[in-house]
Amino acid sequence: MLNKNLFLKQESSRCLLCHDAPCTKACTKGYDPSRFVRGIYFDNHYTAQSHISPEICSECDAPCQKACIHNDFPIRIRDMATKFINKTEQENKIDLSIDFCGIKCENPFFLSSSVVASNYEMCANALEMGWSGIVFKTIGMLTPKEVSPRFGAISKSSTSFMGFRNLEQIAEHSLEENLDVLKRLKKAYPDKIIVASIMGQTDEEWTTLARMVTEIGVDIVECNFSCPHMTGHGLGSDVGQNPELVKHYTECVKKGTNLPVLAKMTPNIGNMEIPAIAAVEGGADGIAAINTIKSITEIELSDMSASPAIEGRSSVSGYSGRAVKPIALRFIHDMAKYEKLKGIPISGMGGIETWKDAAEFIALGCTNIQITTAVMEYGYRIIDDLIEGLSSFLCENGYSSINELVGKALDSFVDAESLNRDTVVYPKFNMDECTGCGRCYLSCRDAGHQAIEFDSKTRKPELKGNKCVGCHLCLLVCPNKAISTSKRIKKPY
């Protein structure tokens, strides 16, 4: 028997997440099936439940499924609805406003500096939909030439990707055009937060750019010390890997502005806290992390080209998306726990797609969240699930404000030598949900401690406790989530 939550997650992951969805248009009951499925996809069950009725759907002939345009077989919306268990309704939603660098933001969610925030129309649409602020695509004195194609991806399913690689540099428009857009945005949306990301090539350029964006009325200045694929040397991550340059250019920026200054860190370094401290010593008011990771995603062996390929050639460039989230969280943790950086505001980014992802960054000390790759894949509309999901989580767990979540998880991380090594937690097998695939047996036999036996006749695994060390590899590889954990006990060996 397939676990209900697993079925919902697996089925929603097949959805194409259509714009102007045919399934919703076909619904004769006044519900919004596409929004229901999208809520499940982005772990926002509270919103999902308001767009469907399990009782009504169970008796419906499912015109929504018949209208589904999936290229394989329709999303089983009726089955999803009938298996869906309503969450407890929340009477009140938590106020998600939060202070960042002394500026009040209506919620912590900003667009990060990239193509998703690169002209007036795009930024205006995002702000109208509920994003609290935008970090405009990095501007500078130079206007770069871009390549085509400039993006590549590694897929994690038929409808989405695990990681994303880009060769894009800073803003393609002229400095005058970009300054005009920033000025218009702040005038049109005075209650939103407009951040200017800048990149200079000399001391004078850093100071002049800071002065220019300050004069047009932006709220915060972000220093791009981290782009991993600029065509000129001494730019982007070349700066971010050099603490002396980070400090020096931060000082140059502070000469040109009285606004809060963020230093955006590169992950292409072993210890991010070193350049972060240098930035603070140079006058930075906060840290933004992480930018993309230098990468090569895949090579087409038929012609030995890499994606994206420009006339058969490519280049090392920035990697982002869900795959980088664990790396981003590690850097956030390191900086938040470092004594010399305590109290310094952190704007976190790197692989954030759902409200749960964002909550993890906040729980490690971030008071601001920036997102690009998920928007490139799903559009600005994800802001609904980010806001509603985070608000519902906070309400359900007794938080009165988002500030109470900030840094909440930091104390659970200790040095490796401080971890308890005298106890064990054995896996527990739920045979009612076991399909008999044998994956747990194969993994334990070939990469564990040979603690599982497999009966080929009954197709059931059996744990041999005298060999098991409680590594939980079996739990992680089980495709049906039929393995859980038992109580922690003292090691018998």
N, C-alpha and C positions, 0 to 999 in steps of 0.2 A: 504494500500500500504506500503510495507516494505521500510524503509529508506535505500537508496543505500549504504551509508557507513556502516550502521549496517549489511546489508546483506554481504558485503565484509568481515567484521570482523568476523561475525558468520561462514561464509563458510570457511574462511581461518583457523579458529580455529579447524575445523574438519580434516584438512589436516594432514597426517602422517609425513610430512616433510621428505620424504624418502631420503636416500642416493642413488645416481645413479638412479634418479627418472625415472620410466617407462613413465610418461606423457611427459617428455621432449624428451625422446628417440623416442616417437611416433609422435611428432610434424613434419609435412611435410612442414611447412612454414619457418623453420629456427629460430623459437623463443624458449624461455626457460620457459615453463609454470610453472615448479616447482619453478624457481627463482622468477617469478611474484607473485605466491601465498605466497612464503616465505617473500617477501618484504612487502606484505599486513600484514602478521602475525606479523612481527616485526615493524609495523608502519613506514615503509620506502617506501612511495609511489613514491618518486623520482626515486629510483632504479627500483621499480616494473614496471614503465611505459616503461622502456627501454627494457623489455623482453617480451612484448606482443603488439599486435595491435588490438584495439577494432573493427576497420573497417574490417580487414581481418578475425578476429575471428568470426564476426557476419555472415559471408558467408561460414564458414568452417564446415565440418561435424564432427568436434571435435574428432579426433582420440586420443587426449590426455585424454579426459574423458573416452573413451572406454578402455584405457590402465591403468586407475587408479586402484590401488590394495586395496582401502579402504574396510574394512571388512563389511561395511554397504551398502552405495550406493556411487557412484563416486562423487568426488569433482566437483561441477558445474563450471568448469573452463571457459567455453564459456560464461555462464551467468555473471560470475565475470568480464570477459574481456569487455563485452558489456556494463556493468553498470559502469565500471571504468572511472573516469574523470581524464584526464591527468593534472598533476601539471605543472606549468610554468617551462620550462627548465632553469636550472641555468648555465650561461656561465662560471662562475668561482667557484671553490671549495675553501673553507676556509682552510688555513693552520692550522692543529690541533696541531701543536707542542706547548709544554708548559713546563715551568720550574717547577720542583718539587724538593724541598730541594737543590736548587742550581744546579740541573742536568737537562739538556735539554732532553725532551722525544719527540719522533716523533708524538705521540698522547697520550692521557691520559690513555689508556686502558692496564691494566696489568692482568695477571692471578693471583689469590690470592693463598696463601699458602694452598695446599690441594692435593688431588689425581690427579687433572688436571695438576699439575706441579711437577711430582714426579720422572721422569727419563729423560734421555737425549733426546730420540727419541720424546717423547711427547712435551717437551719444544721447541725443534728445529722445529717441525711441526707448533706449534703455532706462533713462531717468524717468520717463513717463510710466514705464512698466513697474517701477518700484525699486530700482537699484539706488542705493544711497549716494553713490558718488562714482566718478570715473577717473582713472589715471590715464590721461591722454597719451597716445602713442608718442614715444620719445622724439623730441624735436632738437635740432641743432643747427649750426651754421651750414653744414653740408647737406646736400640733397642726394641721397644714394641712388644708384641704378640697381634694379632688382633683376633676378633671374626668373626664368619660366621653364618648367614648373618650380615652385619653391616649397612645396609641402610633401611630406610622406607620412605613412602611418603603419603601425602594426595592429592588425585587427584582433579583437578579443571575442568577437562573435560576428554573425552575419550583418548586424546592424550598427555596430559601434567599434571603436578601436581602443586598444589597451594603452598604446603610446603614440605620440605625435612628434614628428620632426619637422623643423622649419629652417629655411635659409633666409628669412626676411630680416631686414635691418631696421633702421629707424624710419620716421615718417618720410614718405615720398614727396609730399607737397612742400612748397616753399615755406620758409620761416614766417614770412608775412601772412600767408594763408593760415598757417597753424595758429599763430597768435590771434588772428581775427576770430577763428573758431572758438578758441578758449574764452575770449572776451564775450562773444555772443552767448556761449553756454552759461557763463556765470550771470550774465544779465537776465537771461530767460529763466534760469533756475537758481535764484538766489539762496534757496534753502538746501540745495544739494551741494556736495563737496566736489570741487573741481581741482584735480591735482595735475600739475605740469611736470612731466618727466623730461629731463634735459640731459644732454651729453655734449661736452665741449672737447676741443682738441688742445687748447692752451689755457693758461691761467685766465687770460683776459676773456676768452669765450665762456668759461664757466661762470665768471662774475657777471658778464654782460647778459647771458641768457637768464640768470637768476633775477637780475634787475628787470629785464623785459617782462617776464611772466608775473612778477610782483606788481608791476605798474598796470597790467591789464586786469588785475583783480582775482587771480586764482587763490585758493586757500592753503595749499601745501606745495612744496617743491620736492620732487623725487629725483635723486641723482642716479643715473644709470651707470653703475660701475660694473656691469655684469653681462651684457650681451655677448654671447660666445662666438659670434661669427661676423663681426664687422670686417669690412675689407681693408681698413686702414689699421696699422699697428699703433699701439698706445691708446686704444679705445676699448670700451666695454670691459670684458673680463680680464683683459691685459692690465687694466687699472685695478680691478677688484682683487687680483691676486697679489697686489703690492700694497701692504699696509701704509707705507710712507706716502704713496700717491693718493690713496684713499683719504688719508688725513689732510694732505695738502689741498686736494681739489675740494674737499668739504669746506675747508677754510675759505677757499676762493668763492664758493657759492654763498657762504654766510656773509661775505662782504657785500654781496649784491641784493640781499633780502633780509627782511625782518620776520618772514614767515617760518613756520615749522619746516624743517628739512629732513627728508628721509634718505638714507643711503641704502640702495638696493644691492644686495650681496650676491656674489657668484657662488654656486655650489661646486665649481671646478677647483676645489681647494680642500685640504684635509681638515683644517680647523677654522670654521667661519668666525668664531668669536674673536680671532686675532684682528682681521680687518674691521670687524664690527666695533671693537674697542677703539681702533684707530679713527673710525668715523666719528664716534662719540667725542673723542679727544679733539677732533677737528671742529666740533660744534653741532653734529647731527642731533636732532631731537628724537629720532626714531630710526628703526631698522626695517627694511622690507626684504623678505626672503621667502622662497628662493627664485632665482631666474632659472632658465633652462640649462640642462646638463649637456656638455659636449658629447656627441654620440655619432655612431654609424648604425643605422637601424637594421638594414638587411642588404644583401648583395644578390643580384640576379645572376646566377651561375651560367646561364646560357650565353651571356655576352659580357659577364664580369662588370656590369654597371651597378651602381647603387641608386636607391631611390631617395630623394628626387634626382633624376638624371637629366643633365643639360648637355645634349649632344654626346651622350655616353659617359659623361664625367659628373662627379659630385664633389662634396666637400664635407668635412666634419662640421656639424652644426648642432643646434639646440634641441634637446629632447624634453617633452612635457607630457601631460596626461596622467591617468590613474597610476601608471607604472612608477612614477617618481614620488608619489605621496609618502611612502615610508622613508625615503631619503630626506624629503622636505621636513617631515616631522622630527627626524633625528636632529637636523640642524636647528630647528626651532627650540627643541628641548635643550640642546647644548648652550644656546645663547641665553635662554630664560633662566637656567640654573647657574650661569656663570656669575660670580659675585660682582664683578665690575660692571656687569650689564643689567643687574637687577633694577627694576623700576623703569627701564627704557622701553617705550612702547614698541611693539612688534606688529607689522603688517604681514600676515602669513599667506603664502600661496604655494601651489605645487600639487597638481592632481586632485583638486577639490571639485567634486561633481554633485554631491548630495549634501543635505543639511547635516548628516552624520559626519561626513568628512570635515565640514566647517567646524562642527562642535569639537572634533578632536584637536584641531589647531587652537581653538579658543581654550580648551581644557589644558593645553600646554603653555598658555600664556599670551596668545595673540589677542589684541583688542580690535583688530581689523582684518578683513579677509579680502583677497583679490583673486579674480577668476578670469581665465581666458579660454583654455582649451575646451572646457565643457560648453562654453557659449559657442565656440566655433562648430561644435558638433550638434548641439541641440537648440541653440538660439537663446535670446534674452529671456524667454519665457520660463527658464528654470528658476528665476527669482521667486516665483510663486511658491514652489516647493521648498526652496531654501528658507524663506520667511515663515511659511506656515508650519513646516516640519520642525524647525528649531523652536518656534514659539510653543508648539504643542508638547514637545519633549520637555522644555523647561517647566511648563505648567504641570504636566503629569508627575514630574519628579520633585515638585515642591520648591522650585526656584522662584523668587519674586522678581529677579532681574537677570539680565545676561551677565552682568558684572560678577555675580556669584559663581559663574562657571569658569571665569578666567583663571587659569593656572591650577584648576582643581586637581588635575592628574599628576602634577609635577612631583608630589611627595611619594607617589607609587613607584618612582624610578630611583634605584639605588645602584651603587657600584656592584659589579658582578660578584666580588668576594663577600658581599653582604647578604646574598641570597641564601635561603634555607636549602641545604643540600642533604638533610637527614630524613626527609619525608618523600613520599611518592603518591601520585594520583593515578590509579589504574583506569583504563578505558572500560566502558560499560556498553554491552551490545544489546540493541533493541531488535529482537528477532522478528517482531511484527512488521517492522519497517525495512528489514534487510531483504534485498532482492536476490541475494546470492551471487553477486557478480565476482566476488573473490579479489577485488582490488586490495582490500586490507591485507589479505594473505600474501599477495605478490609483493607488496611494498615492504611488509615486515620480513618476509623471507629474504629479499634481495637487498634491502637497505636499512633493516632494523636489527632485531635480536632474535629472529626466528621464534617468536612467542605466539604465533597464531597457526593453528592447523586448519585444514579445509577438507570437509567431507564432500567428495564429488557426487555422491548419490543424493544427499539431502541438500547439497549446495549451501551449507551453513558453516560459518567460521567458528572456531573454538579457541578461547584465550588460554594460554598456558602461563599461569601466574608466576611460576618459578623462574621463567625466563624474561618476563615483561619488566621493563625498567620505567614504564610510564612516560615514554617520549611523545606519545600521541600522534605519531605519523599516521597510524590507521584512521584516527578520527579525521585528520585533515584530508585524506585521500578518498574517504567514503563519499560517493556521488549522491547518496540518498540521505545523508545526515542521520544514519541509523546508529551511530556510535556517539556516546556522550561520556561524561566523566563521573567517577565515583568520589567518595570522600577521601580527603588527604589523610594518610596514615604514616606512621613511622616505618621506615624501610626495614624489611625483614632480613636484609643482608648487610 
